[in-house]
Amino acid sequence: MDPELIDDCVHCGFCLPSCPTYVLWGEEMDSPRGRIHLMGQHVGGTPVTPEMAGHFDACLGCMACVTACPSGVRYDRLIEQTRAEVERVHVREPRERAVRGLVFSLFPYPRRLRLLRPGLGLAERMRPFLERVHPSLGAMAALAPRPGPRQRLPRLVRARGPRRAVVGMLTGCVQGEFFPQVNAATARVLALEGCDVVIPAGQGCCGALSVHSGRADQARRLARRTVAVFHRAGVRTVVVNAAGCGSSMKEYGELLGADPGFRVVDLSEFLAELGPAATRHPLPLTVAYHDACHLAHAQGVRAQPRALLAQIPELEVREVPEAAICCGSAGTYNIFQPEAARDLGDRKAEGVAATGAEVLVSANPGCTMQIAAAMRRAGGSIRVAHTAEVLDASLRGVSL
C-alpha cells in the first residue's frame, strides 16, 4: 500500500453518499475514508485482522468514490494494492478458500466456462441445495443466465462499404461464453460502420477478475497472454464491449510496467469518436440505460452510450434513479458477498422498474446477470440488451 496515496485522503466525507456499502450500513469502516484509515493503520504496523480483511472484502471496487472525491485520491489503486496485500498475508477459513479457488480456476478460462453451458438451465432448480452447501454457490446458481446458441465468429469481419478503420475485438470470458450474441452484434455494428474487425484466435481472460480481487500474479499472467495475442494480430486499437475488461486493460501499463503497444477503447467510446456512417432505422422502444461502474466511474464513459442511443429514431432513453450507485455485481462481489450484493441488486431493480422501460440496456455482462436476477426475485422481468445489440437492431432494421 502506497503511504503517499493514503496521505492524499483528507477525510472530508464527500465520498460517503457515493459509497454503496456506506449507503447500506452507515458504518464508517465500510466507507472509502474508513477503509483508507485502516490501510494507514496497516502501513503503520497493525496486522491484517479478520475484521480488517472483512471491511476490505466488503468494498465493491465500484470507484464511485473516485468520481466523487474533490482531492483526486486514487482509491482505485489503493484498494487493488490492499487486496493484493490481504491475499498475501491473510489466511481465510477453509470453505472460503475453497470457493475462491473454484471461482478463479473457472471464470478466467473460457473453455472451462463452456462446460457449464449445458447445465445452466438446471441452475435455478439446484439453487436451494447449493445454497445450503455454501451461500456463494447458491448465488452463482441464482445469477446463471440462459445462454443462447453458441455463435462462432470468423477471425476477420470485413467492413461494409469503404473501410474507415481496422480494430481488434476482445471476446472475453463470461461475455463470450454466456452472451455470445453480444459479441456477434458488436462485430456486425463495427463492420456496418466501416471497420475491419480482427478477432484473434487464442483469446482468454484479460485478467480483470483477478486484478480486482488481489490476485496480481494471475492477473499479470493473463494480461501478458492477452497482449501477446493482439500483438500477433497486428492491431493498434482493441475494442472492448465489457466495462470491467476495458477498465483493467486500460491499466495494463501499471499492471505490467510497460505500455501494451495498442490502444484500448470501449465500444461506445470508439463509435462516438468514429462518428455514424450507417443508416439508423427506427426502434419504437423505451429503454432504461444502466451505468456500469467500470464504464462510468473507472473509464469516465457516460455521455457516449447515451449519445449513440439518442441517434436511433423513435427510441426513448430513460434514466435509472440512483444511477451512480452500484448494482452489486462488481466482478465477483455478488458471489463472495451475496447478501450485500442482493440488497444492492434489489435496490437497482426497484429503480429500473420505476422507469417503466421495456428494455434495460447495460454494457457489462455482470450487471446484466445481476439486475436480471434481481428483477426475477421481485416477481417481474425486463428484457436486457447490450448497447451493441440495440445499435445492431437499428442498423439492420430488425426488431430487438
C-alpha positions as CSV (number, residue, x, y, z in Angstrom):
1,M,0.0,0.0,0.0
2,D,1.4,3.4,-1.0
3,P,1.7,5.7,2.0
4,E,1.7,8.8,-0.2
5,L,-1.6,7.7,-1.8
6,I,-3.0,7.1,1.7
7,D,-2.0,10.6,2.8
8,D,-3.8,12.2,-0.1
9,C,-7.1,11.5,1.7
10,V,-8.2,14.4,3.9
11,H,-11.2,12.5,5.3
12,C,-13.6,15.2,4.1
13,G,-16.5,12.8,3.6
14,F,-17.6,13.7,0.1
15,C,-17.2,10.0,-0.8
16,L,-19.8,8.8,1.8
17,P,-23.1,9.2,-0.1
18,S,-21.5,7.7,-3.2
19,C,-20.3,4.5,-1.5
20,P,-22.8,1.6,-1.8
21,T,-21.8,-0.1,1.4
22,Y,-21.9,3.1,3.4
23,V,-25.3,3.8,1.9
24,L,-26.5,0.3,3.0
25,W,-25.0,0.2,6.5
26,G,-23.8,3.7,7.6
27,E,-20.7,2.2,9.0
28,E,-17.6,4.4,8.9
29,M,-15.2,1.5,8.4
30,D,-17.3,0.4,5.4
31,S,-16.8,3.8,3.7
32,P,-13.8,4.7,1.5
33,R,-12.3,7.1,4.0
34,G,-12.8,4.5,6.7
35,R,-11.0,1.8,4.7
36,I,-8.2,4.3,3.9
37,H,-7.8,4.8,7.6
38,L,-7.5,1.0,8.1
39,M,-4.9,1.0,5.3
40,G,-2.9,3.6,7.1
41,Q,-3.1,1.5,10.3
42,H,-1.7,-1.5,8.5
43,V,1.1,0.5,6.9
44,G,1.9,1.8,10.4
45,G,2.3,-1.8,11.7
46,T,-1.1,-3.1,12.6
47,P,-1.6,-6.7,11.2
48,V,-4.5,-7.5,8.9
49,T,-7.1,-9.0,11.3
50,P,-10.1,-10.9,10.1
51,E,-12.3,-7.8,10.9
52,M,-10.0,-5.6,8.9
53,A,-10.0,-8.0,5.9
54,G,-13.8,-8.1,6.2
55,H,-14.1,-4.4,5.7
56,F,-11.8,-4.5,2.6
57,D,-13.7,-7.5,1.2
58,A,-17.0,-5.7,1.6
59,C,-15.8,-2.9,-0.8
60,L,-17.3,-3.4,-4.3
61,G,-14.4,-1.6,-6.0
62,C,-17.0,0.4,-7.9
63,M,-14.9,3.6,-8.0
64,A,-17.9,5.9,-7.4
65,C,-15.8,7.4,-4.6
66,V,-13.1,8.3,-7.2
67,T,-15.6,10.2,-9.1
68,A,-16.9,12.0,-6.0
69,C,-13.5,12.8,-4.4
70,P,-12.5,16.5,-4.7
71,S,-8.9,15.7,-3.7
72,G,-8.2,13.2,-6.5
73,V,-7.5,10.3,-4.1
74,R,-6.5,7.2,-6.1
75,Y,-8.7,4.8,-4.2
76,D,-8.8,2.6,-7.2
77,R,-5.0,2.0,-6.9
78,L,-5.2,1.8,-3.1
79,I,-7.9,-0.9,-3.0
80,E,-6.1,-3.0,-5.6
81,Q,-2.9,-2.8,-3.6
82,T,-4.7,-3.6,-0.4
83,R,-6.5,-6.6,-1.8
84,A,-3.2,-8.0,-3.0
85,E,-1.8,-7.5,0.5
86,V,-4.8,-9.2,2.0
87,E,-4.4,-12.2,-0.3
88,R,-0.7,-12.3,0.7
89,V,-0.9,-12.2,4.5
90,H,-4.5,-13.1,5.5
91,V,-5.4,-16.7,6.0
92,R,-9.1,-17.3,5.1
93,E,-11.1,-20.1,6.5
94,P,-11.1,-23.4,4.5
95,R,-14.6,-23.2,3.0
96,E,-14.0,-19.6,1.8
97,R,-10.6,-20.6,0.3
98,A,-12.2,-23.5,-1.5
99,V,-14.9,-21.3,-3.0
100,R,-12.4,-18.7,-4.1
101,G,-10.2,-21.3,-5.6
102,L,-13.2,-22.7,-7.6
103,V,-14.1,-19.3,-8.9
104,F,-10.6,-18.3,-10.0
105,S,-10.0,-21.7,-11.5
106,L,-13.2,-21.5,-13.6
107,F,-14.2,-18.0,-14.6
108,P,-11.0,-16.7,-16.2
109,Y,-10.9,-19.8,-18.5
110,P,-13.4,-19.8,-21.4
111,R,-13.0,-23.5,-22.2
112,R,-13.9,-24.4,-18.6
113,L,-16.9,-22.0,-18.6
114,R,-18.1,-23.7,-21.8
115,L,-18.5,-26.9,-19.8
116,L,-21.1,-25.2,-17.6
117,R,-23.4,-24.2,-20.5
118,P,-25.4,-27.5,-20.7
119,G,-26.3,-27.3,-17.0
120,L,-27.2,-23.6,-16.8
121,G,-30.9,-24.5,-17.4
122,L,-30.9,-26.6,-14.2
123,A,-29.2,-23.8,-12.1
124,E,-32.4,-22.5,-10.5
125,R,-33.6,-25.9,-9.6
126,M,-30.3,-26.7,-7.9
127,R,-30.0,-23.3,-6.1
128,P,-31.6,-24.4,-2.8
129,F,-29.2,-27.3,-2.4
130,L,-26.1,-25.3,-3.5
131,E,-27.1,-22.5,-1.1
132,R,-27.0,-25.0,1.8
133,V,-23.6,-26.1,0.7
134,H,-22.3,-22.5,0.6
135,P,-24.0,-19.2,0.1
136,S,-21.6,-18.3,-2.8
137,L,-22.6,-21.4,-4.7
138,G,-26.3,-20.5,-4.3
139,A,-25.5,-17.0,-5.6
140,M,-23.8,-18.4,-8.7
141,A,-26.9,-20.5,-9.4
142,A,-29.2,-17.6,-8.9
143,L,-27.2,-15.5,-11.3
144,A,-26.9,-18.0,-14.1
145,P,-28.3,-16.8,-17.4
146,R,-30.0,-18.9,-20.0
147,P,-27.4,-18.5,-22.8
148,G,-28.5,-18.6,-26.4
149,P,-26.9,-20.8,-29.0
150,R,-23.1,-20.5,-29.5
151,Q,-22.1,-18.3,-32.3
152,R,-18.7,-18.8,-33.9
153,L,-17.1,-15.7,-35.2
154,P,-14.7,-15.6,-38.1
155,R,-11.2,-14.3,-37.5
156,L,-11.8,-11.3,-39.7
157,V,-15.1,-9.5,-40.3
158,R,-14.7,-7.2,-43.3
159,A,-16.0,-3.6,-43.3
160,R,-19.3,-3.0,-45.1
161,G,-18.6,-0.2,-47.6
162,P,-15.5,2.0,-47.5
163,R,-13.1,0.9,-44.8
164,R,-12.7,3.6,-42.1
165,A,-10.6,1.7,-39.5
166,V,-9.1,-1.6,-38.5
167,V,-9.7,-2.8,-35.0
168,G,-9.2,-5.8,-32.8
169,M,-12.0,-7.1,-30.7
170,L,-11.9,-8.8,-27.3
171,T,-14.3,-11.7,-27.0
172,G,-13.9,-12.1,-23.2
173,C,-14.8,-14.9,-20.8
174,V,-18.3,-14.5,-19.5
175,Q,-19.3,-12.4,-22.4
176,G,-18.0,-14.9,-25.0
177,E,-19.5,-18.0,-23.3
178,F,-22.7,-16.7,-21.7
179,F,-23.6,-13.8,-24.1
180,P,-22.2,-14.8,-27.5
181,Q,-24.9,-12.7,-29.2
182,V,-23.4,-9.6,-27.8
183,N,-20.0,-10.3,-29.4
184,A,-21.8,-11.1,-32.7
185,A,-23.7,-7.8,-32.6
186,T,-20.5,-5.9,-31.7
187,A,-18.7,-7.3,-34.8
188,R,-21.6,-6.5,-37.1
189,V,-22.0,-3.0,-35.8
190,L,-18.3,-2.2,-36.2
191,A,-18.4,-3.7,-39.8
192,L,-21.5,-1.8,-40.7
193,E,-19.7,1.4,-39.5
194,G,-16.8,0.7,-41.9
195,C,-14.4,-1.3,-39.7
196,D,-12.4,-4.4,-40.5
197,V,-12.7,-6.3,-37.3
198,V,-9.9,-8.7,-36.3
199,I,-11.0,-11.4,-33.8
200,P,-7.8,-13.3,-32.9
201,A,-7.8,-16.9,-32.0
202,G,-6.4,-18.0,-28.7
203,Q,-8.0,-15.3,-26.6
204,G,-8.6,-15.9,-23.0
205,C,-9.3,-13.8,-19.9
206,C,-7.9,-10.3,-19.8
207,G,-7.2,-10.6,-16.1
208,A,-9.9,-8.2,-14.9
209,L,-11.5,-10.5,-12.3
210,S,-8.1,-11.4,-10.9
211,V,-6.7,-7.9,-10.6
212,H,-9.9,-6.6,-8.9
213,S,-9.6,-9.4,-6.3
214,G,-6.0,-9.0,-5.4
215,R,-4.7,-12.0,-7.4
216,A,-1.9,-9.9,-9.0
217,D,0.2,-12.8,-10.3
218,Q,-2.7,-14.5,-12.1
219,A,-3.8,-11.1,-13.4
220,R,-0.3,-10.4,-14.9
221,R,-0.1,-13.8,-16.4
222,L,-3.5,-13.4,-18.2
223,A,-2.7,-9.8,-19.2
224,R,0.6,-10.8,-20.8
225,R,-1.2,-13.5,-22.8
226,T,-3.8,-11.0,-24.0
227,V,-1.2,-8.5,-25.0
228,A,0.7,-11.3,-27.0
229,V,-2.5,-12.3,-28.8
230,F,-3.3,-8.8,-30.0
231,H,0.4,-8.1,-30.9
232,R,0.4,-11.2,-33.1
233,A,-2.8,-9.9,-34.7
234,G,-1.0,-6.6,-35.6
235,V,-3.8,-4.3,-34.4
236,R,-3.3,-0.8,-33.0
237,T,-6.7,-0.4,-31.4
238,V,-8.6,-3.0,-29.4
239,V,-12.3,-2.5,-28.9
240,V,-13.9,-3.9,-25.7
241,N,-17.6,-4.4,-25.0
242,A,-17.4,-5.4,-21.3
243,A,-16.9,-2.5,-18.9
244,G,-14.8,-4.4,-16.3
245,C,-12.5,-5.8,-19.0
246,G,-12.0,-2.4,-20.6
247,S,-11.2,-0.8,-17.3
248,S,-8.5,-3.3,-16.5
249,M,-7.0,-3.4,-20.0
250,K,-6.6,0.4,-19.9
251,E,-4.4,0.0,-16.9
252,Y,-2.1,-2.7,-18.4
253,G,0.7,-0.2,-18.3
254,E,0.5,0.0,-14.5
255,L,-0.1,-3.7,-14.1
256,L,2.7,-4.9,-16.4
257,G,5.1,-1.9,-16.0
258,A,5.1,-1.3,-19.8
259,D,2.8,0.1,-22.4
260,P,0.9,-2.8,-24.2
261,G,1.5,-1.3,-27.6
262,F,-2.1,-0.8,-28.5
263,R,-4.9,1.4,-27.5
264,V,-7.9,0.0,-25.6
265,V,-11.2,1.6,-26.1
266,D,-14.8,0.9,-25.1
267,L,-17.2,0.1,-28.0
268,S,-19.4,3.2,-27.3
269,E,-16.3,5.4,-26.9
270,F,-14.9,4.2,-30.2
271,L,-18.1,4.6,-32.1
272,A,-18.7,8.1,-30.8
273,E,-15.2,9.1,-31.9
274,L,-15.6,7.4,-35.3
275,G,-19.0,9.1,-36.0
276,P,-22.0,7.5,-37.6
277,A,-21.9,6.3,-41.2
278,A,-24.6,3.6,-41.5
279,T,-28.3,4.5,-41.6
280,R,-30.2,4.2,-38.3
281,H,-33.6,2.6,-38.7
282,P,-36.4,3.4,-36.2
283,L,-36.8,1.3,-33.0
284,P,-40.0,2.2,-31.3
285,L,-38.9,1.3,-27.7
286,T,-38.4,2.8,-24.3
287,V,-35.1,1.8,-22.8
288,A,-33.5,2.4,-19.4
289,Y,-29.8,2.9,-19.6
290,H,-27.7,1.4,-16.7
291,D,-24.3,2.9,-16.0
292,A,-21.9,0.1,-15.4
293,C,-19.5,1.3,-12.7
294,H,-16.3,0.3,-14.5
295,L,-17.5,2.2,-17.5
296,A,-18.9,5.3,-15.8
297,H,-16.6,5.7,-12.8
298,A,-13.4,3.8,-13.8
299,Q,-13.3,4.9,-17.5
300,G,-15.4,8.1,-17.4
301,V,-17.6,6.9,-20.3
302,R,-21.1,8.2,-19.7
303,A,-22.2,10.5,-22.5
304,Q,-21.1,8.3,-25.4
305,P,-23.6,5.4,-24.9
306,R,-26.4,7.8,-24.4
307,A,-25.4,9.8,-27.5
308,L,-25.4,6.6,-29.6
309,L,-28.8,5.5,-28.3
310,A,-30.1,9.0,-29.0
311,Q,-29.2,8.7,-32.7
312,I,-31.8,5.9,-33.1
313,P,-35.1,7.2,-34.3
314,E,-38.2,6.6,-32.1
315,L,-36.0,5.2,-29.3
316,E,-36.7,6.8,-25.9
317,V,-33.9,6.6,-23.2
318,R,-35.0,6.9,-19.6
319,E,-32.6,7.4,-16.7
320,V,-32.5,5.0,-13.7
321,P,-32.8,6.6,-10.3
322,E,-29.6,6.5,-8.2
323,A,-27.6,5.7,-11.4
324,A,-24.3,6.2,-9.7
325,I,-24.9,3.6,-7.1
326,C,-23.5,0.1,-8.0
327,C,-26.0,-2.7,-8.8
328,G,-24.0,-5.1,-6.6
329,S,-22.4,-7.2,-9.4
330,A,-18.8,-5.8,-9.2
331,G,-17.0,-8.7,-10.8
332,T,-17.1,-11.5,-8.3
333,Y,-18.6,-9.4,-5.5
334,N,-22.1,-10.9,-6.0
335,I,-20.6,-14.3,-5.5
336,F,-18.3,-13.6,-2.5
337,Q,-20.6,-11.1,-0.8
338,P,-24.1,-12.4,-1.7
339,E,-26.1,-10.7,1.0
340,A,-24.8,-7.2,0.3
341,A,-25.0,-7.8,-3.4
342,R,-28.6,-9.0,-3.1
343,D,-29.6,-5.8,-1.2
344,L,-27.9,-3.6,-3.9
345,G,-29.4,-5.6,-6.7
346,D,-32.9,-5.3,-5.3
347,R,-32.4,-1.5,-4.9
348,K,-31.3,-1.2,-8.5
349,A,-34.1,-3.4,-9.8
350,E,-36.6,-1.2,-8.0
351,G,-35.1,1.8,-9.7
352,V,-35.2,0.1,-13.1
353,A,-38.8,-0.9,-12.6
354,A,-39.7,2.7,-11.7
355,T,-38.6,3.9,-15.2
356,G,-41.4,1.8,-16.9
357,A,-39.0,1.0,-19.7
358,E,-39.4,-2.1,-21.9
359,V,-35.7,-2.9,-22.2
360,L,-32.7,-2.4,-19.8
361,V,-29.5,-1.5,-21.7
362,S,-26.3,-2.4,-20.0
363,A,-22.6,-2.5,-21.1
364,N,-21.3,-5.2,-18.8
365,P,-22.3,-8.9,-18.5
366,G,-22.0,-9.0,-14.7
367,C,-24.5,-6.1,-14.4
368,T,-26.8,-7.9,-16.9
369,M,-26.9,-11.0,-14.8
370,Q,-27.2,-9.2,-11.5
371,I,-30.1,-6.9,-12.4
372,A,-32.0,-9.7,-14.3
373,A,-31.7,-11.9,-11.3
374,A,-33.0,-9.1,-9.0
375,M,-35.9,-8.4,-11.3
376,R,-36.8,-12.1,-11.2
377,R,-36.7,-12.0,-7.4
378,A,-39.1,-9.1,-7.4
379,G,-41.5,-11.1,-9.4
380,G,-41.1,-9.1,-12.6
381,S,-38.9,-9.3,-15.7
382,I,-37.4,-7.0,-18.2
383,R,-35.6,-7.6,-21.4
384,V,-31.9,-6.9,-21.1
385,A,-29.8,-5.9,-24.0
386,H,-26.2,-4.6,-24.6
387,T,-25.7,-1.3,-26.3
388,A,-24.3,-3.2,-29.2
389,E,-27.4,-5.2,-29.6
390,V,-29.6,-2.1,-29.7
391,L,-27.4,-0.5,-32.3
392,D,-27.2,-3.7,-34.3
393,A,-31.0,-4.0,-34.5
394,S,-31.3,-0.3,-35.6
395,L,-28.6,-0.6,-38.3
396,R,-30.0,-3.8,-39.7
397,G,-33.6,-2.6,-39.5
398,V,-34.8,-5.5,-37.4
399,S,-36.7,-5.7,-34.1
400,L,-34.7,-6.1,-30.9
